[in-house]
């Protein structure tokens, strides 16, 4: 008796995916819960596991685009005897990568569904929104001192480190409350203003950039935010994010500083009207009360949809973020 291995549904808008890799060989015995293959769609990369123990028979090779519901293999009951691979039906050979011949000057490969989706989203954002970016800077001294002073106790109490992102999440929420226009989106000829704060945090992976969402971030403390960010980052690296983890965000924060970026103009994550870009912290001289001082400074960039957000509102938003970061006590006092 055998069990068919089908391509599962990944959401209403997903019709197909890329069977990127088989984790088991044809004819190999597998246990229930073992990872069988990785399916990449235009939203997430997911490991598909075995529903029961058995012997794997592969019907579709890795590297193939497959539609939802396609039978890509079977799990056959094993009698305990030695297993040899069954002959495969005629099928398209799996692509093989030998380094390119010496005379070739480039390598051609097919884009993954996730990369194709990212490309389409970026082009769509540029074509449908009037994107403008405004800049500011913030002195990170107060946040860095606070983290240094309380890091050991915070980690011991909550089992997670106190990072910078939770401060910026709190500062962003305060700024969105002060400037509601940025917490909105266009829907045809109507403007929808959101009254909740589901904030996307961009996470870089080998497959591309994904943006999992921190739900109701305004109701969560620093520790809970840090735990969710850590869990999302790990799931993203392991290809275990769910489609629902990426849906419904009202605003996005992207930290290019982890890669060394000093300044950038982030692109909107449609249909959102704003995205905050964070950058590398660098010590540089600034004027403080008429004196030159060396401070750890970060450049901030807010890209926004100018159809619904005015320049004054964008500048006000960045000033609110700057004030909250430079004086973290504001975050506790809701100022």
C-alpha positions in Angstrom: 0.0 0.0 0.0 1.4 3.4 -0.9 0.6 7.0 0.1 0.8 9.7 -2.6 2.9 12.8 -1.9 1.1 15.9 -3.3 2.1 19.5 -3.6 0.1 21.2 -0.8 -1.8 24.4 -1.1 0.2 27.4 0.1 -2.6 30.0 0.0 -5.4 31.3 -2.3 -3.1 33.2 -4.6 -0.5 30.4 -5.0 -1.0 28.1 -8.0 2.5 26.5 -8.4 5.9 26.3 -6.9 9.5 25.1 -7.5 10.4 21.7 -6.2 13.9 22.9 -5.4 15.5 19.9 -3.7 14.7 16.4 -2.5 16.1 15.7 0.9 15.8 12.0 0.5 17.0 9.6 -2.3 14.7 7.5 -4.4 14.3 4.1 -2.7 15.4 5.5 0.7 13.5 4.6 3.8 12.0 7.6 5.7 10.4 8.1 9.0 7.2 10.0 9.8 8.1 13.7 10.1 11.3 13.5 8.0 11.8 16.4 5.6 11.1 15.1 2.0 11.6 18.1 -0.2 11.6 21.9 -0.2 8.9 23.8 -2.1 9.6 27.4 -3.1 6.7 29.6 -4.0 6.5 33.3 -4.8 5.9 33.9 -1.1 7.7 31.4 1.1 10.0 28.4 1.0 8.6 25.4 2.9 9.9 22.0 3.8 7.3 19.2 3.1 7.5 16.3 5.6 6.5 12.7 5.5 3.1 11.9 6.9 4.1 8.3 7.7 7.1 6.0 7.5 7.8 4.2 4.2 10.1 3.9 1.2 10.3 7.0 -1.0 9.6 6.7 -4.7 10.3 9.9 -6.6 8.1 10.7 -9.6 9.2 14.4 -10.3 12.8 15.4 -10.1 14.1 18.4 -8.3 14.3 21.6 -10.2 10.8 21.2 -11.7 8.0 23.8 -11.5 4.9 21.9 -10.2 1.3 22.9 -9.8 -0.6 22.6 -6.5 -2.0 19.1 -6.1 0.6 17.4 -8.4 1.7 14.0 -7.2 5.5 14.2 -7.0 6.2 10.8 -5.3 4.9 8.0 -3.1 5.6 6.4 0.2 5.4 2.7 0.1 5.2 0.4 3.0 8.5 -1.4 3.7 8.7 -5.1 4.6 12.1 -4.7 6.0 14.0 -6.1 3.1 16.8 -4.4 1.2 15.4 -1.7 -1.0 16.5 -0.9 -4.5 15.4 2.1 -6.5 12.4 1.4 -8.7 12.8 2.3 -12.4 11.6 5.8 -13.0 9.0 6.7 -15.7 10.2 8.8 -18.6 10.8 12.2 -17.3 12.8 15.3 -17.9 16.3 15.0 -16.6 17.1 17.1 -13.6 19.3 20.1 -14.4 23.0 19.5 -13.5 25.4 22.3 -12.6 29.4 21.4 -14.1 31.3 24.5 -13.9 30.8 26.4 -17.2 33.4 25.8 -19.9 36.4 28.1 -19.7 35.4 30.0 -22.8 31.9 30.9 -21.4 31.7 34.3 -19.6 28.4 33.9 -17.8 26.1 31.4 -16.3 22.3 31.3 -16.9 19.9 30.1 -14.3 16.1 30.3 -13.8 14.8 32.7 -11.1 13.2 31.1 -8.1 9.5 31.9 -7.6 10.4 34.0 -4.6 12.9 36.1 -6.6 10.4 36.5 -9.4 7.8 37.7 -6.9 10.2 40.1 -5.3 11.1 41.5 -8.8 7.4 41.9 -9.7 6.6 43.6 -6.4 9.4 46.1 -6.7 8.4 47.1 -10.3 4.8 47.3 -9.3 5.7 49.6 -6.3 7.5 52.0 -8.6 4.7 52.0 -11.2 1.7 52.5 -8.9 3.0 54.7 -6.1 4.5 58.2 -6.0 7.5 57.2 -3.9 9.5 59.9 -2.2 12.2 59.6 0.5 13.1 61.9 3.3 16.0 61.6 5.6 17.1 62.4 9.2 19.7 61.1 11.6 19.6 60.1 15.3 22.1 59.9 18.1 22.2 56.3 19.3 24.1 57.1 22.6 21.1 56.9 24.9 19.8 53.6 23.5 23.3 52.0 23.5 23.9 53.1 27.1 20.6 51.8 28.2 21.2 48.4 26.5 24.6 48.1 28.0 23.4 48.9 31.5 20.5 46.4 31.4 21.5 43.8 28.9 22.7 41.2 31.4 19.6 41.4 33.6 17.2 41.6 30.6 18.8 38.5 29.0 18.7 36.6 32.3 15.0 37.5 32.9 13.7 36.9 29.4 16.1 34.5 27.7 16.7 36.8 24.8 19.0 39.8 24.2 17.7 43.3 24.0 18.3 44.5 20.5 17.9 47.8 18.6 14.9 46.7 16.6 12.5 46.6 19.5 13.4 50.2 20.2 12.7 51.2 16.6 9.5 49.2 16.6 8.3 51.2 19.7 9.5 54.5 18.2 7.7 53.7 14.9 4.4 52.9 16.6 4.6 56.2 18.5 5.3 58.0 15.3 2.4 56.3 13.4 0.1 57.3 16.2 1.2 60.9 15.8 1.0 60.8 12.0 -2.0 58.5 11.1 -1.7 59.3 7.4 1.4 57.0 7.1 -0.6 54.1 8.7 -2.9 54.1 5.6 -3.2 52.7 2.1 -4.8 53.5 -1.2 -7.7 51.3 -2.4 -8.9 52.5 -5.7 -10.3 56.0 -5.1 -10.6 55.4 -1.4 -8.1 55.9 1.5 -8.1 53.2 4.2 -6.6 54.4 7.5 -5.6 51.5 9.8 -6.2 51.6 13.5 -3.9 48.7 14.3 -0.1 48.3 14.2 1.0 45.1 12.5 4.6 46.0 11.6 6.7 44.1 9.1 10.4 43.5 9.8 12.5 42.8 6.7 14.7 39.7 7.1 17.4 38.8 4.5 17.8 35.1 3.5 19.8 33.3 0.9 16.6 33.1 -1.2 15.8 36.8 -1.0 14.2 39.3 1.3 11.1 38.4 3.3 9.0 40.6 5.6 7.3 38.7 8.5 4.8 40.7 10.5 4.8 41.5 14.2 1.1 41.5 15.0 -0.4 44.1 17.3 3.0 45.4 18.1 1.6 48.3 20.1 0.4 45.8 22.7 3.7 44.0 23.1 6.7 44.7 25.3 10.4 44.7 24.4 11.0 41.1 25.3 8.0 39.7 23.4 9.1 41.7 20.3 12.6 40.5 20.5 11.5 36.8 20.8 9.2 37.1 17.8 11.9 38.7 15.7 14.4 36.0 16.7 11.9 33.3 15.9 11.0 34.8 12.5 14.6 35.2 11.6 15.3 31.5 12.4 12.2 30.3 10.5 13.2 32.5 7.5 16.7 31.0 7.4 15.3 27.4 7.6 12.6 28.1 5.0 9.8 27.5 7.5 7.9 30.8 7.3 4.1 30.4 6.7 2.3 32.5 4.1 0.2 34.1 7.0 3.4 35.2 8.7 4.0 37.6 5.8 0.5 39.0 5.2 -1.4 42.1 6.6 1.5 44.4 7.6 0.7 48.2 7.7 4.2 49.5 7.7 7.7 48.0 7.3 11.1 48.5 8.9 14.2 47.5 6.9 17.7 47.5 8.5 20.3 47.8 5.8 22.8 48.7 8.5 23.5 45.0 9.3 25.1 44.8 5.8 27.1 48.0 6.3 24.8 50.4 4.4 25.2 54.0 5.4 22.3 55.5 3.4 19.7 54.1 1.1 16.2 54.8 -0.3 14.0 51.8 0.6 11.2 50.8 -1.7 7.6 50.6 -0.5 6.1 47.2 0.3 2.7 47.5 -1.4 0.0 48.4 -0.5 1.7 50.1 2.5 2.3 53.8 2.4 5.6 53.9 4.3 8.8 52.1 5.0 11.6 53.1 7.5 15.2 52.3 6.5 17.8 51.9 9.2 21.5 52.1 8.6 24.9 51.4 10.0 25.8 53.1 13.3 29.0 55.1 12.9 30.9 57.5 15.2 31.2 60.9 13.7 31.6 64.5 15.0 28.5 66.5 15.6 27.7 69.8 17.3 26.4 69.4 20.9 25.6 72.6 22.8 28.1 74.5 20.8 30.8 71.9 21.2 32.1 69.3 18.8 31.5 65.8 20.2 32.0 62.3 18.8 28.7 60.4 18.8 27.4 57.1 17.4 25.0 58.3 14.7 22.6 56.5 12.4 21.0 57.8 9.2 17.2 57.3 8.9 15.3 57.1 5.7 11.5 57.2 5.3 10.1 56.3 1.8 6.4 57.1 1.5 3.6 57.3 -1.0 3.3 61.0 -1.8 -0.3 60.4 -3.0 -1.5 60.0 0.6 1.4 61.4 2.7 2.5 65.0 2.6 6.1 66.1 3.0 5.3 67.8 6.3 3.8 64.5 7.7 6.9 62.5 6.6 9.3 64.9 8.2 7.2 64.9 11.4 7.2 61.1 11.5 11.0 61.0 11.3 11.4 63.6 14.0 9.1 61.6 16.3 11.3 58.5 15.7 14.5 60.5 16.3 13.1 62.0 19.5 12.1 58.6 20.8 15.5 57.0 20.1 17.5 59.9 21.5 15.4 59.9 24.6 14.1 56.3 25.2 12.2 57.4 28.3 9.6 58.9 25.9 8.7 55.3 24.9 7.8 54.4 28.5 5.9 57.7 29.0 4.0 57.5 25.7 5.4 60.8 24.6 
